[in-house]
Amino acid sequence: MEFIRKIVFILIGLGSASIASASEGDSSVSPYAYKITEIFGLPITNSMIMSWVISLSLILLIRWAVGTKPKMIPGGGQIVVESLVTGIRGIIEPIVGNRMIKPTFPILIGFFTFILMHNWSGLLPGVGTIGLKEEGELGHFFYFFRPANADLNMTLALAIIHFAAWLYFIFKYAGAKAIFLDLFGNKAEKSEVPAVLYYILFFIFGVVGVIEIISIAFRPVSLSFRLFGNVFGGENLLISMSNIFAYILPIPFYFLEMLIGFVQALVFTLLVAVYIGLICNHGDDEHAHA
């Protein structure tokens, strides 16, 4: 009932916020998502609703393109899906290695497709253009449909999933001993360096291992903020251009956002693949080390 009441207030222009479009006034995008309603005490935000809509649409689209079962003679939709899968696999396989491509590919292709579609969702008509503006001269703009990756909660969730998957893969396929040696082990060959220097290197590589652990702990932070910053910055850029001139000026920036959305999805996926390959790809003679 609260959700319906809010919608009615929005439609008739009541409440503390006034209806606005992104092209009206000098509005900026709020750094946090707008709460639409609550379910069992849990907030439901505009970015959550957008993520559900896009995710469901993506599932239905792939099911429609491929069908209930892939065909030996593929149709146009199946060819597009297979081209995406084989293309991303060709990029990822040299990084994670031949041994790891099979167990890791489902989550990596999932990361790429999910992030790409949600990055591009901000370019759909009505997304980021119609919503509520806070009262006051410098009020933020709360639009009804917010791209999921423009919400730090979503990008942080993706980064946490990556971290959990990374731990699972390295412990299952590399093992604790290999992980310890990769982080703290002496990388020099005893026969190729003086004995004194060889034992000094144990201390040096130990310090490097501690630094590496600190950098690993910050990976979820860097992954989440990189993706959030680019998508959130793009939303602000499009709104700023629309405020200047709403009809023609934003068009080149839409193409720019398509490119940035693709690059950021690919960067996120490749970084996760690199993190896995750095430890799990040892001894794979068929591929180069990540």
N, C-alpha and C positions, 0 to 999 in steps of 0.2 A: 504493500500500500504506500509506503514511503517513496518507493521508486516512482509509482504512478503520480503521486502528488508532485514530485519534483519535475516530472515531465510536463505536467499541466502548467505548473508555474513558469517553466521555460517557454512553453508555447504562447502563453498569454502575457509574458513579459513581467511577471511579478517577482518578488523576492529581492535579495540584496544585490544580485548580479543582473546586469542587463544583457540582452541578446546582442551579439556582435559577430561580425565576420572578420577573418584575418586581414582583410583589406581596409578595415575601418580603424582609424586612429593609429597611434604609435604603440602597438602592442608587442610584447615579447612572449616567447613560449615559457611556461612555468617549468622549472627544473624537476618538478615532481608531478606524478600523475594525479588526475582529478578523480576524487571518489564519487562514484555515481550513486551507490547504495551499499547496503550491508546484507550479508547472508550468514545467519548464526553468529553474528558479531564480527565476521571477517569482512574487511572492506573490499568492494568490487570497484575497480578503477576503469577509466576509459582505455588504458593500455591493456588491461586484462581482457576486456571485451574484444578489443581489436585483435589480440593474439588468438583468442578462441575462434573468431570469425575467419581469420587468415589460415590458421592451422586446419580447421575443418574444411575450408575451401580447397586447400592444397591436397588433402587426403582424397576428397571427392574428385578433384581434377585428375590426379594420378590414376585413381581407380577407373575413371571414365576413359582416360587415354590408353591404359594398358588392358583394361577389362578384368574379369575375374581370374583369367589365366593368360599368361603371355603366349602369343601365337608364334608358330614356326615361321610364318610369312607375316611380318609385322605390318601394321597399318601406320599411318602418319603419326598418330599420337605416341604409339609404342616406340617408333624410331626416335622421336624427340627425347623421350625418357631414357632410352638405351644410350643415346649419344651423350646425354648429361652424365650418366653413370660411368660409361667407359672413359669419357674425357677426364672426369675427376679422378678416377682410378689410375689413369696413366700419369697424372701429376703426383698423386700420393704414394704410389707403390715404390718409386725409387727412394723415398724418404723413410718410410716405415720398414721397408725391406720385404722380400718375397715371403718370409715366414710370418710376418705380422699383418700383411694386407688383408687376409681373410677375416681374422677376428676383429680388426679395428675399422675396416671399411664401412660397416653399417653405421656406426656412430659418427664417423667423419663425414660421410655423405649426408647424414642427417643434420649435422651442424651446418654444412654449407647450404643446403637447400632451405632449412628453416631460417637461418640468418638472412639469406638473400631475399627470400620472399617478404620477410618482415621489414627489411631495409627498404625495399621497393614499395611496401604498402603505404608509405607516406605520400606517394605520388598519385594514389587513387583519388578520383573526384570525391569531394566531401571530407576527406581526411586532412585535418589541419587547417580547414577553411571556415567551418561553422562551429560556434561554441559560445562560451560565456567569457566576459571580460570582468575582472575584478573591479570593484569600486575604487576610485582614485585615479589620479593622473598617470601614475606609473604602474597600474595594475597589470598583472600577467593575464595571458589569454589561455583559458581552459577550453580546448575544443573537445567535442563529443567523442571523436575517434582519434586516438593518439597512437602512433606507431609503437609497437611493443619495445623495440630496441632504443627508443627515445626515453625509456624508463630505466633507470639504473637498477631497479629490482630485477628486471628481466636479464640484462647483461650480466649482472652478478650471479644470477641463477645459472646461466650458461657456463660461466667461468667455474662455478663450484662443481657442476656436472663434469666439466672437463677434468678438474683436479681429481675427483673420485674415480673417473675412468682411467686416468693416467696411473694412479696408484694401483688400481686393479691389474692393469696390463703389465706394469713393470714387475710387480711381485709374482704374478702368475707365470709370465713368460721369461723373465730374467732371473728372478730370485733375489733374496736378501744379500747373498754373498756378492753377486755381480753388481748390485746397486751400491754396496759399500765400496767395492773396488773402483767403481766408476767415479764415485764422489771423492774418496780419500786415498785411493791406491796410487802407488808410485808409477807414473807413466813411462819412466825411463828404463832402458835396458841396462842391466848391471854390467854386462860385458862391454858396453859402448861408452860408459862414463867412468871417471875415476871413483874409487871406492868411497873416499871422503865425501865427494859431491853427491854420490848416489844416496848416502844416508841422510845428508842434509835435505835432499829433495823430499824425503818422507815428511819432514816438518813443513816444507813449503806447500806440498800438495795437500797436507792436512788443513792448513789455513785456507787454501783455495776451496777445499771441500766445505768448510764452514760458510764461506762467502756464497758458495753455490747453493747451500741449503737456504740461506736468507733470500737469495734471488728466486728460488723455487717457491718459497712462501709468499712472495709478492706477485707471482704469476697471475693468480685470480684477480688481483687488483689491477694490474696492467691490462689484462685482457678485457675486463669489464669496462674500465674507464676509456680505453681506446675505442671500443665499439660504441659505447654510449656517447662519447664526445663527438664522434663523427656524425652519428645520426641526429643527435640533438642539435648540433651546430648546423646541420643541413636544414632542419626544420626552421630554425631561426633565420637562416639565410633566405629560404623561400618566402617566409612571412615578411621579411624586410624588403625584399624585391617587390612583393605584392603591394606593400604599403606605398612604395614609390610609384609604381604603375602596374595595375593589376592584370592587364590583358596580354601584353607582348613581352615585356621585360623579363618575367620569370621563366620563359620557355627555355632559353639556353641553360639555365640553372637546373631545370628538370633533367636534362641530359647529363649534366655534371653529377647530379645526385644518383642517377642510374649507374654511372661509372664508379662513383665512390661506394655505393651500396654493394656492387659486385666485388670491388677490390677488398673491402672490409670483410665480406663473407669469406673470400679466398684467404686473406691474411689470417683470420681467426682459425680456419681449418688447417692451414699449413703449419701454423705455430703449434697447434695441438699435435699434429703429425710429427713435427720435429722433436717435440718434447718426448714423445713415445719412442721415436727412432733413435734418439741419442743414447738410450740405455738398452733398448730391446734389439737394436739392429747390429750388435756386435757379432762378428763371425759370419755374417751373411755375405758369401762370396759373389752372389749374383748381382748385388746392387752396391752402390757407393754408400758410405756412411753419411748420415744426414748432416 
